[in-house]
């Protein structure tokens, strides 16, 4: 089985619609794909309706968190999307995305970058606006060669010259909410130091005590020493280890299925989830 547990669609900051995403996942030879848009489940139903036979969809979201001034992302899988407490918390984060993006545009203009809010809004379309849309505007303007190059201290990286904060989850509360909604919580790309400061291992250990299920190890932003270190940490803390592409369509160079999750780990994730089932075949949402 080929299992990719971290992808994005136009419901947040990817360039594939949810329907295109599942079609492309099947074409890439995946057996299982998770749709984990930022702080939203808005693309799930379209993905389910378009799901090709032979591909299983794992519903999820990537939650924006911050602890001790350091940003981090939490992948939440197979939670009940109707859970009121988790939905209210996600709505608070989503509502702050537009003011934050406007502030980044203001800071970039102060740096003599000829970016406009209209440009960023056009790139975001109907998606949940975020830093990757601002980064894509910088690529359009020729300021940086790729979206990834915008996520540095010079530009939009954590604490960077044009960085702006937004309302984010406390990760300990996020883990609690995800687990209460029947979901499984995995720390996304915890060693992605090129993006800025990373959460210390002591915090990961504390999150594990709170109920964190796993950490994403095989990821494009982790080199081999980082992966080895994270695998050792996971063994020490009793955490699951996942791998995934963090696919954003044409917004990033990584392809679907570039990194994958072991089938036994996937099986354990589905066993732990009580909020929703993976959706097989040609559609039809099934929830516990």
Residue pairs with C-beta under 8 A, 6 or more apart in sequence:
1 31
1 32
1 263
1 266
2 29
2 30
2 31
2 32
2 257
2 260
3 30
3 31
3 32
3 33
3 260
3 261
3 262
3 263
3 266
4 25
4 30
4 32
4 33
4 34
4 244
4 245
4 247
4 256
4 257
4 259
4 260
4 261
5 32
5 33
5 34
5 36
5 58
5 60
5 75
5 77
5 186
5 216
5 242
5 243
5 244
5 261
5 266
5 269
6 34
6 36
6 62
6 75
6 188
6 216
6 219
6 242
6 244
6 245
6 246
6 247
7 14
7 21
7 25
7 33
7 34
7 35
7 36
7 244
7 245
7 246
7 247
7 248
7 256
8 14
8 35
8 36
8 37
8 38
8 62
8 246
8 247
8 248
8 249
9 16
9 17
9 18
9 20
9 21
9 35
9 37
9 43
9 47
9 127
9 249
10 16
10 17
10 18
10 43
10 125
10 126
10 127
11 18
11 35
11 37
11 40
11 42
11 43
11 46
11 126
11 127
11 128
12 37
12 38
12 39
12 40
12 43
12 62
12 127
12 128
12 130
13 37
13 38
13 124
13 127
13 128
13 130
13 131
13 132
13 133
13 248
13 251
14 21
14 37
14 127
14 247
14 248
14 249
14 251
15 248
15 249
15 250
15 251
16 24
16 249
17 43
17 46
18 35
18 43
18 44
18 46
18 47
18 50
19 46
19 47
19 49
19 50
20 249
21 33
21 35
21 43
21 47
21 247
21 249
22 33
22 35
22 47
22 50
22 51
22 52
22 55
22 57
23 50
23 52
24 256
25 33
25 55
25 256
25 257
26 52
26 54
26 55
28 255
28 256
28 257
29 257
30 55
30 256
30 257
31 54
31 55
31 56
32 55
32 56
32 57
32 58
32 266
32 278
33 55
33 56
33 57
33 58
33 256
34 57
34 58
34 59
34 60
34 75
34 77
34 244
35 43
35 44
35 47
35 57
35 58
35 59
35 60
36 60
36 61
36 62
36 75
36 76
36 77
37 43
37 61
37 62
37 128
38 61
38 62
38 64
38 128
38 130
39 61
39 62
39 63
39 64
39 90
39 93
39 94
39 97
39 128
40 61
40 90
40 94
40 128
41 59
41 61
41 81
42 128
44 57
44 59
44 81
44 285
45 285
47 57
48 57
48 279
48 283
48 284
48 285
49 283
50 283
51 57
51 279
51 280
51 281
51 282
51 283
52 282
53 281
53 282
54 281
55 281
56 278
56 279
56 280
56 281
57 278
57 279
57 280
58 77
58 78
58 269
58 278
59 77
59 78
59 81
59 276
59 278
59 279
60 75
60 76
60 77
60 78
60 79
60 183
61 75
61 76
61 79
61 90
62 73
62 74
62 75
62 76
62 188
63 73
63 74
63 75
63 76
63 90
63 93
63 169
63 174
63 178
64 71
64 73
64 93
64 166
64 168
64 169
65 71
65 72
65 73
65 74
65 168
65 169
65 170
65 171
65 174
66 72
66 165
66 168
66 169
66 170
66 171
67 170
67 171
67 172
67 199
67 203
68 203
69 197
70 158
70 196
70 197
70 198
70 199
71 158
71 168
71 196
72 171
72 187
72 188
72 190
72 198
72 199
73 187
73 188
73 189
74 169
74 171
74 174
74 175
74 178
74 185
74 186
74 187
74 188
75 185
75 186
75 187
75 188
75 216
75 242
76 174
76 178
76 183
76 184
76 185
77 183
77 184
77 185
77 186
77 269
77 273
78 182
78 183
78 184
78 269
78 270
78 273
78 275
78 276
78 277
78 278
79 86
79 178
79 181
79 182
79 183
79 184
79 273
79 275
79 276
80 86
80 181
80 182
80 183
80 275
80 276
80 287
80 288
81 87
81 275
81 276
83 177
83 180
83 181
83 182
83 275
85 177
85 180
85 181
86 177
86 178
86 180
86 181
89 169
89 173
89 174
89 177
92 167
93 166
93 167
93 168
93 169
94 128
95 167
96 166
96 167
97 128
97 129
97 130
97 166
98 129
99 166
100 164
100 165
100 166
101 117
101 120
101 124
101 129
101 130
101 131
101 133
101 134
101 164
102 117
103 164
104 131
104 134
104 156
104 162
104 163
104 164
105 115
105 116
105 117
105 120
105 134
107 161
107 162
107 163
107 164
108 115
108 134
108 138
108 155
108 162
109 115
111 161
111 162
113 138
113 141
113 143
113 162
114 141
115 134
115 137
115 138
115 141
119 137
119 140
120 129
120 133
120 134
120 137
121 129
123 133
123 136
123 137
123 140
124 130
124 133
127 133
131 150
131 151
131 156
132 147
132 248
132 251
134 150
134 156
134 162
135 144
135 147
135 150
135 151
135 155
135 156
136 147
136 251
138 144
138 150
138 155
138 156
139 145
139 146
139 147
139 150
143 150
143 155
144 150
144 155
146 253
147 248
147 251
147 252
148 194
148 252
148 253
149 155
150 156
151 157
151 194
151 195
151 196
152 160
152 194
153 159
153 160
153 161
153 196
154 160
154 161
155 161
155 162
156 162
156 163
157 163
157 195
157 196
158 195
158 196
158 197
159 196
159 197
160 196
169 177
171 203
171 207
172 206
172 207
172 210
174 185
175 185
175 207
175 210
175 211
175 212
176 210
176 211
178 184
178 185
179 185
179 211
181 275
182 273
182 274
182 275
182 276
182 288
183 273
183 275
183 276
184 213
184 214
184 269
184 272
184 273
185 211
185 212
185 213
185 214
186 212
186 213
186 214
186 215
186 216
186 240
186 242
186 269
187 199
187 204
187 207
187 212
187 214
187 215
187 216
188 216
188 219
188 246
189 195
189 216
189 219
189 221
189 222
189 246
190 198
190 199
190 204
190 215
190 216
190 230
191 198
191 221
191 222
191 226
191 227
191 229
191 230
192 198
192 219
192 221
192 222
193 226
194 221
195 221
201 233
204 212
204 215
204 233
204 237
205 237
208 237
208 238
208 239
212 239
213 239
213 240
213 269
213 272
214 234
214 239
214 240
214 241
214 242
214 265
214 269
215 230
215 233
215 234
215 239
215 240
215 241
215 242
216 241
216 242
216 243
216 244
217 227
217 230
217 231
217 234
217 241
217 242
217 243
218 227
218 241
218 242
218 243
218 244
218 259
218 260
218 261
219 243
219 244
219 246
219 259
220 245
220 246
220 252
220 254
220 258
220 259
221 246
222 230
230 241
231 241
233 239
234 240
234 241
240 265
240 268
240 269
241 262
241 265
242 261
242 265
242 269
243 259
243 260
243 261
243 262
244 259
244 260
244 261
245 254
245 255
245 256
245 257
245 258
245 259
246 252
246 254
247 254
247 255
247 256
247 258
248 254
270 277
270 278
274 288
275 287
275 288
276 286
276 287
276 288
277 286
277 287
277 288
279 285
279 286
